[in-house]
Amino acid sequence: MDGKILDIRNSRIANTASMELKPQDLLVLLKVAAHPPQRWTYVALGGALNMSASETHACVKRAVASGLALAPSRSEWSPIRPNLLEFMLYGVRYVWPAPLGPVKRGVPTAFGAEPLASQLTAAAGEAPVWAHPDGKTKGPTLPPLYRTAPHAALTDPALHRLLALLDALRTGRARERNLAAKLMEIELMQPRAGVPDAS
């Protein structure tokens, strides 16, 4: 009898672990949040993020289980913007910190990219980058939220803005974080007429 109880407990622990949020889940949420009028299939979303359809489906399942997305039906889901904003402002830098690495060529992020770049003054070579072969800027490297994020950002300026703000929240100094928090709230919570949304 004790063995059966232990098996049930272990099974529950395994199921809970499989629902733990992963960084790619946040990438999927931000991609969809960046384009609120658009309804994505898992295939299209995966293609845009260099992920498989099954990976994006798993991301959405974990996001729903974590309270960051709402799925009223099997084929329809959307981010819960207030919850997503709260997690990015207060949780991400502790869950997925972003230590600065050596100077390399890459894609600007944090205060090196818009919308922060035009509001903060940085010395040449000071702004962080994601190391990337197509990058044209040199700076200290920052690990991206997920390995495919730089490529996805290069093809989607709206997503790039959200990821850059997120990186400023993950790694920036107090002034950068405070400004990034205000801008992130504007980017995520601005009213969009006629757009159905979970928030």
VMD Tcl script that draws the C-alpha trace (Angstrom):
set ca {
  {0.00 0.00 0.00}
  {2.81 2.43 0.93}
  {4.45 1.73 -2.44}
  {1.28 2.71 -4.32}
  {0.96 5.96 -2.33}
  {4.61 6.76 -3.08}
  {4.05 6.11 -6.80}
  {1.04 8.46 -6.81}
  {3.04 11.18 -5.03}
  {5.97 10.80 -7.42}
  {3.59 10.98 -10.38}
  {2.05 14.21 -9.06}
  {5.51 15.73 -8.51}
  {6.53 14.79 -12.08}
  {3.34 16.31 -13.51}
  {3.91 19.53 -11.55}
  {7.53 19.73 -12.74}
  {6.46 19.37 -16.37}
  {4.25 22.46 -15.94}
  {7.07 24.70 -14.62}
  {7.43 27.83 -16.72}
  {10.37 27.91 -19.15}
  {12.01 30.92 -20.83}
  {10.67 29.93 -24.26}
  {7.14 30.18 -22.82}
  {7.72 33.88 -22.16}
  {9.10 34.33 -25.68}
  {5.89 32.85 -27.11}
  {3.76 35.10 -24.88}
  {5.69 38.21 -25.93}
  {5.44 37.35 -29.61}
  {1.66 37.12 -29.35}
  {1.44 40.18 -27.08}
  {3.40 42.21 -29.63}
  {0.74 41.55 -32.30}
  {-2.64 41.55 -30.52}
  {-4.93 41.57 -33.56}
  {-3.31 38.44 -34.97}
  {-4.48 34.92 -34.17}
  {-1.65 32.43 -34.40}
  {-1.65 28.75 -35.25}
  {0.98 26.74 -33.44}
  {2.69 26.08 -36.77}
  {2.87 29.79 -37.68}
  {4.02 30.76 -34.20}
  {6.68 28.08 -34.19}
  {7.89 29.18 -37.62}
  {8.20 32.79 -36.46}
  {10.21 31.77 -33.40}
  {12.32 28.94 -34.88}
  {10.48 26.39 -32.77}
  {8.34 23.40 -33.65}
  {4.55 23.47 -33.45}
  {4.66 20.93 -30.60}
  {7.10 23.16 -28.68}
  {4.86 26.21 -29.00}
  {1.85 24.14 -27.93}
  {3.74 23.00 -24.83}
  {4.69 26.64 -24.13}
  {1.05 27.71 -24.22}
  {0.02 24.84 -21.91}
  {2.63 25.89 -19.34}
  {1.66 29.57 -19.67}
  {-2.00 28.73 -19.04}
  {-1.06 26.53 -16.06}
  {1.06 29.38 -14.67}
  {-1.75 31.93 -14.96}
  {-0.02 33.99 -17.67}
  {-2.45 33.02 -20.45}
  {-6.09 32.11 -20.83}
  {-7.39 29.41 -23.20}
  {-11.19 29.55 -23.55}
  {-11.01 26.83 -26.20}
  {-8.47 24.37 -27.55}
  {-7.56 26.52 -30.56}
  {-7.95 29.95 -28.97}
  {-5.74 31.51 -26.31}
  {-4.26 34.87 -25.34}
  {-1.85 36.33 -22.77}
  {-3.29 37.78 -19.58}
  {-1.52 41.11 -19.86}
  {-1.70 42.32 -16.22}
  {-0.28 38.99 -15.00}
  {2.39 38.99 -17.71}
  {3.42 42.54 -16.81}
  {3.58 41.70 -13.09}
  {5.78 38.66 -13.75}
  {8.16 40.64 -15.97}
  {8.44 43.55 -13.54}
  {8.95 41.55 -10.37}
  {9.88 37.95 -11.19}
  {11.92 37.46 -14.34}
  {15.20 38.96 -13.12}
  {15.24 36.43 -10.27}
  {14.07 33.42 -12.28}
  {16.22 34.03 -15.39}
  {19.00 36.48 -14.48}
  {21.21 37.85 -17.24}
  {24.88 38.34 -16.26}
  {26.99 40.40 -18.65}
  {29.66 38.56 -20.64}
  {32.64 39.51 -22.83}
  {32.44 42.16 -25.55}
  {31.35 40.73 -28.91}
  {29.51 41.76 -32.05}
  {25.78 41.26 -31.93}
  {22.23 42.61 -31.84}
  {21.59 45.54 -29.46}
  {19.33 44.88 -26.50}
  {18.35 46.49 -23.15}
  {19.26 50.21 -23.25}
  {21.06 49.73 -26.57}
  {17.76 49.17 -28.43}
  {14.50 51.09 -28.70}
  {12.52 52.23 -26.88}
  {15.26 52.84 -24.27}
  {18.12 53.82 -26.61}
  {16.62 57.21 -27.44}
  {15.95 58.01 -23.78}
  {19.27 57.02 -22.19}
  {22.78 58.14 -23.07}
  {25.35 55.36 -23.30}
  {29.04 55.48 -24.20}
  {30.11 53.70 -27.38}
  {30.43 49.97 -26.74}
  {28.66 50.15 -23.36}
  {25.20 48.94 -24.42}
  {24.59 45.16 -24.20}
  {24.15 42.93 -27.24}
  {23.03 39.39 -27.96}
  {25.99 37.71 -29.68}
  {24.85 37.04 -33.24}
  {26.62 36.62 -36.61}
  {24.30 39.17 -38.25}
  {24.89 41.77 -35.54}
  {26.51 45.08 -36.43}
  {27.10 46.47 -32.93}
  {29.82 45.68 -30.39}
  {29.11 45.53 -26.69}
  {29.10 43.34 -23.59}
  {27.12 40.20 -24.31}
  {23.89 39.36 -22.58}
  {22.37 35.88 -22.69}
  {19.05 36.12 -24.55}
  {15.88 34.98 -22.83}
  {15.89 31.97 -25.18}
  {18.33 30.84 -27.85}
  {16.04 31.75 -30.77}
  {15.11 35.20 -29.41}
  {17.78 37.21 -31.31}
  {16.78 35.73 -34.68}
  {13.08 36.29 -33.92}
  {13.78 39.88 -32.87}
  {15.69 40.64 -36.07}
  {12.58 39.90 -38.11}
  {10.08 41.55 -35.74}
  {10.75 45.09 -34.41}
  {7.72 44.97 -32.08}
  {9.00 41.80 -30.42}
  {12.52 43.28 -30.30}
  {11.20 46.25 -28.30}
  {9.58 43.98 -25.70}
  {12.63 41.73 -25.41}
  {14.96 44.74 -25.06}
  {12.81 46.16 -22.27}
  {12.74 42.75 -20.61}
  {16.54 42.57 -20.74}
  {16.77 46.00 -19.11}
  {14.55 44.66 -16.33}
  {16.68 41.51 -16.05}
  {20.05 43.19 -15.86}
  {19.88 46.99 -15.76}
  {20.80 49.45 -13.06}
  {18.02 51.01 -10.98}
  {17.47 53.97 -13.33}
  {17.30 51.73 -16.41}
  {14.96 49.28 -14.68}
  {12.60 52.03 -13.53}
  {12.35 53.53 -17.01}
  {12.03 50.08 -18.60}
  {9.18 49.25 -16.19}
  {7.24 52.36 -17.22}
  {7.80 51.70 -20.91}
  {6.92 48.02 -20.56}
  {3.62 48.95 -18.95}
  {2.86 51.31 -21.86}
  {3.82 48.68 -24.46}
  {1.76 45.91 -22.88}
  {-1.20 47.71 -21.38}
  {-2.04 50.46 -23.87}
  {-5.67 50.11 -24.93}
  {-6.20 48.68 -28.40}
  {-9.71 49.27 -29.68}
  {-11.56 46.26 -30.98}
  {-8.89 43.76 -29.98}
  {-10.13 40.81 -27.88}
  {-7.71 40.09 -25.04}
  {-7.62 38.03 -21.87}
  {-6.94 41.10 -19.72}
}
mol new
graphics top color blue
foreach p $ca { graphics top sphere $p radius 0.5 }
foreach p [lrange $ca 0 end-1] q [lrange $ca 1 end] { graphics top cylinder $p $q radius 0.2 }
display resetview
